[in-house]
Amino acid sequence: MQADAPRGCRFGRRWYLNNESWHPSVPPFGEMKCILCWCVSGETHCQRQECPPSACASPATQDNPCCAKCR
């Protein structure tokens, strides 16, 4: 293996290339669409989608299942 070759990341049973991003799959829940992971120099980083605070009493998640919006 070459020292200057880009390193991949292992997440669960899969390998991802450097700079590749994905939504993680976590059993028994399946794919986590509101979380994005990415590979940076052999390290996996994950972040939940940030949502603005809702200004109404009963927000709905029609357009974006990760973030609630006022109707």
C-alpha positions as CSV (number, residue, x, y, z in Angstrom):
1,M,0.0,0.0,0.0
2,Q,1.4,3.4,-0.9
3,A,1.7,6.0,1.8
4,D,0.3,8.8,-0.3
5,A,-2.8,6.9,-1.4
6,P,-6.1,8.3,-0.2
7,R,-7.4,6.4,2.8
8,G,-10.9,5.0,2.9
9,C,-13.4,4.8,5.9
10,R,-15.2,1.8,7.2
11,F,-18.7,2.3,8.5
12,G,-20.5,-0.9,9.5
13,R,-19.6,-3.5,6.8
14,R,-19.0,-1.0,4.0
15,W,-15.9,0.9,2.9
16,Y,-16.2,4.5,1.6
17,L,-13.7,6.4,-0.4
18,N,-12.0,9.6,0.8
19,N,-14.4,12.6,0.3
20,E,-17.4,10.3,-0.2
21,S,-20.6,11.0,1.7
22,W,-23.6,8.8,2.6
23,H,-26.6,8.4,4.8
24,P,-25.8,5.7,7.4
25,S,-27.9,2.6,7.7
26,V,-28.4,1.5,11.3
27,P,-30.2,-1.7,12.0
28,P,-33.0,-2.1,12.9
29,F,-34.0,1.4,11.8
30,G,-32.6,1.4,8.3
31,E,-31.3,4.4,6.4
32,M,-31.0,7.5,8.5
33,K,-32.0,10.2,6.0
34,C,-31.6,13.1,8.5
35,I,-27.9,12.2,9.2
36,L,-25.1,12.7,6.7
37,C,-21.7,11.0,7.1
38,W,-18.5,11.6,5.1
39,C,-15.0,10.3,4.9
40,V,-12.1,12.6,5.5
41,S,-8.5,11.1,5.3
42,G,-9.6,7.8,6.8
43,E,-11.9,9.2,9.5
44,T,-15.7,9.1,9.4
45,H,-17.6,12.2,10.4
46,C,-21.4,12.3,10.8
47,Q,-23.8,15.1,11.5
48,R,-27.5,15.4,12.0
49,Q,-29.3,17.9,9.6
50,E,-29.7,21.1,11.5
51,C,-33.2,22.6,11.4
52,P,-34.3,26.1,12.2
53,P,-36.6,26.5,15.2
54,S,-40.3,26.3,14.4
55,A,-42.4,29.4,15.1
56,C,-45.8,27.7,15.3
57,A,-47.6,25.5,17.8
58,S,-48.1,22.5,15.6
59,P,-45.5,22.2,12.8
60,A,-45.7,19.6,10.0
61,T,-43.0,17.7,8.2
62,Q,-44.5,17.6,4.7
63,D,-41.7,18.9,2.5
64,N,-38.8,17.7,4.6
65,P,-39.2,14.7,6.9
66,C,-36.1,15.9,8.9
67,C,-37.3,19.4,9.7
68,A,-40.8,20.6,10.7
69,K,-42.3,23.7,9.1
70,C,-45.4,25.7,9.9
71,R,-48.4,25.0,7.6
